[in-house]
Amino acid sequence: MATPGLTALGMKGLLRYWRTLKRFWGSALASQMEYQVNLLIEVLAMAGNLAGSLLLLWLIYGRGQQLGGWSLDAALVVLGIYTLLDGVSSTLLRPNLGAIVTQVQQGTLDFVLLKPIDSQFWLSTRTLSPWGLPEIVTGLGLAIWAALRAGARPGVATLLGGALMLLSSVVILYSLWFVLATTSIWFVKTWNVTEVLRAALSAGRYPISAYPAGLRTLFTVVLPVAFLTTVPAEAILGRASGMWLLLSVAVATASLLFSRWFWRLALRDYTSASS
């Protein structure tokens, strides 16, 4: 079952998608704001998770130890980026991609595929939860504050490199989530696998060099955790090499292209609920 693609879009096409995105998020915000108590719940949950991570870091560094040669302030940059990415997951990824399983089960995916819009775009951006925004702001603030304390110099090259690496990490994280959500077309229930992925990605709250050699290889080559937090942190601190910057962009591009290919592959095996 084919759907219109994003390729060869002209300016009018891009503007149409932008207007669609504004309508999606406008209606989602209007709906979510009816449950403002959720903001308090999310802020408390974020504060608890962040406090636990900070406590562990201070316990480690308070004993004179280090994590893979990283100072406390530098490690806090990694934790800040992890918190930011977790906020992105709460704001966009979980609300949208978590719904794919339900749509496959209930057959409502059929209606998405019939719409005159790219199905991956629709499924990835249809809604958002503003309750993850405090995590994004807190994570970004922590990363900037810790980077300045660590001696980072906010020059143009550092700012551009850091922004590019953060964008690459968001693309990689999205691609991982979308590929996992896509497998629901074959396996329907992917909740347990999602929890395993979340647990594995939680390793990114600390520098990759803090882990044993085997795990460092796993988190770099197999599951690109290093490109989610450690490489962006190195860029923000102004000490990432050009090779790692290019490699991160390459991994992000390959991940996004793979998610597109994997979605189209899955649609070949998708059977309409009405057929």
N, C-alpha and C positions, 0 to 999 in steps of 0.2 A: 504494500500500500504506500504509494509515493506521496510526498508532500512538497510544496514549493521550497526551494533551497535559498540559502543566503548568498550564493555565488552570483557574480555578475550583477550586483545591485547598483543601480544608478543613484544619483542624488535624491530623486523622488522616492525611490525605494527605501533609502536610509531614513529619510524624513518620516515616511509612513511607519517604519519600525519604531522610530523615536516617539512619535505620537502615540503609538500603541503602548509603548512602555510607560509613558506618563499616565495613560488611562489605567493600566494595570495597577501601578503603584498608588495612584490617587485613590482608587476604589479600595485597595487593600488597607491603606492607612486609615481611611474613613471607617472601615469595618473594625480594624484592630483597636482604634482609639476608644471604642465602646467598653473595652476591658482594661482600663488603666491600672487596675491592681496588679496586672501581669508585669508592669514595669517594676514595681517594688519587688516582686518575687524574683525577677531576672537579675535585678541589681544585687539583691541579697545572695543569690546563687553565685553570681560573678565574684562578689566580694569574698565569699567563702572559698571558692576555688583559687583565687589569686592569693589570698592570705595563706592558704596551705602551701602553695608553691614558694611564696616568699619566705615562709618559715623554714622550709627545707633548705633553701639557699643560704639563709643566714646561719642555720645550724652547721652547714658544711663549711662555710667560710669563717664562721666564728671559731672553728677549731684549727684554723690556719691552713686548711686544705683548699684546693682549687679544682675546678671542673675542666679538665683537658687543657690547662694552661690559660684559661679565661679568668680575668678579674671579676669581682662581684658586679661591678657596674656593667661590664661587657656582657656578662651572663644575663643581667636584667634586660638588656636590649633584646636578647633572644626570647625571654619570657614575655616581653611586651609585644613582640611580633606574633608569638603564639596566641596571646590573648586577643589581639586584633583579628587573626584568622578565625579564632573560635567565634568571635562576634559576627564575622562574615558568614560563617556556617549557620549561626542562629538566625541571622537576618534573611538570608537568601537561599542557602543550600538545603537545609532541613525542611523548611516549609514547602519548597517547590519539588525537590527531588524525592523527598519522602512520600509525596502524594502520588508518585508514579505507580507504586505498588498497589495502592487503592484503586487507581484508575484502570489498571490491568485487571484486577479482581472483579470490579464492577462493570467493566466494559465501557466506561466513559472515555477511554483512550480513543475509541472509534471517532468520537466527535472532534477530538483534537486533530486527528489525522485528516479530517475532512475540511478543516478550516483553511482559508487561503493565506496561510502564514506558515513559516518554517516551524515544524513541530518541536524541534529541539529548543528553539528560541522561546516558544510558548511555554513549554514545560519547565524551562529554566528560570523564567522571569515572571510568571503569571501572578505571583503574590510576593509579599515580603512581610517580615515581622519586625516592627521598629524596636522591639524589646532587646534586640541584639546590638543596637547602636551604642549603648553605654560601654559595652565591651570594646567596640571598635575605637571609640574615643579614648577610653582608659588605656588600651594597649598601645595606641599611637603615642599618647602622652608619656607613658612609661618608657617607651623605646627612645623617644627624643630626649627626655630628661636624663636617662641613664647614659645615652651616647655622649651628651655634653659633659657629664661627670667623668666619663671615661677618656675625655680629651679629644673627641671628634671635632673636626673643623667643618662647619656647614658651608663648604664652597659649592660652586655650581656643579662641578663634576660629582661630588659626593651626593648632593641632593638628587641629581638626575639618575645616578646609579642606584641609589636607595629606592627611589620611586619606581624605577624599571624593575628592580628585583622584587619589590612588593607586588607589583602587578603580575609578574611572572609566577610568584608563589600563589596568588589568588587563582590564576588560570590553572595551575597544576592541581590545586585543591579541588577546584570545580570539576576538572576532568576526572579525577579519581572518584568523586561522588557520583558524577553522571554515569560513568561506566558501570559502577556498582549498581546504581538504580536501574540501568538498562537490563541487567541480568534478570530482573523480575519478570521479563517477558517469557523467559524459559523456566525460571524456578519459582515465580510468584512471590514467595516469602523470602526476603533477604535481610530480615531484621538482625539475625545473629551475626551475619557477615558484616553488617554495618557497625555493630558494636565492636567487632574485632578490629575493623579499620580505625574507628575512633580511638581505641586503646593503643593501636600502633602509632597513630599520628600524635598521640600525647607525648611520645618520646621527643617530639620537636620542641618541647618547652625548655629543654636544656641543650647546650652545645653538643653537636655530634661527636666532637673529639673527646668528650667525657666518657663515651662508651667503648667497650672492647673492640678490637680490630674486626671481628666477625660481624658485630652489629653495625659498625660504621660502614662496612661494605654493603650490608643489607639495606641500611637506611639511605644509601647513596645510589646504588645500582638497581636494586629491586623495587623498593618502596622509597620514592624520592623525598624523604623527610628532610634531608639536609638542605634541599632547595626550597623548602617551605619556610624555614626559620633561620638556620645558621648562615647560609649564603647571603640572604637579605641583611642580616645583622652585620656581617663582615662589610657589606657595601655601605651601610649607614655609618659604621665606624671608620670608613675610609681606608680599609685595608684589604679589600677584595681584589684579586688579580683579574686582569682582563679575560683570562681563559675561563675562570669560574663564572664571570658575568655572561660571556657568550654561551657557555654551556647551560646556564640556567635559562636563558632565552630559548635555546634550542630544545631543552626538555619541555618547557611550557608550550612551545609551538607544536612539538611532536605529540604531546599529551592531548592538546585540543583537537588536532587532526585525527588522532586515534579515536577520540570520543565521537567525532562525526562519523567516522567509518564504522565504528562498533554499533552506533545507533541504526545506521542504515542496514547493517548486517542483521540486527535483531528484528527490524521491521519485515524482513523477508520471511521470517518464521512466525510473525505475529498473526494470529487467527482472530478475526473479528468476533466479538462476543455474540453478535447477531447472526453469524453464519453457522 
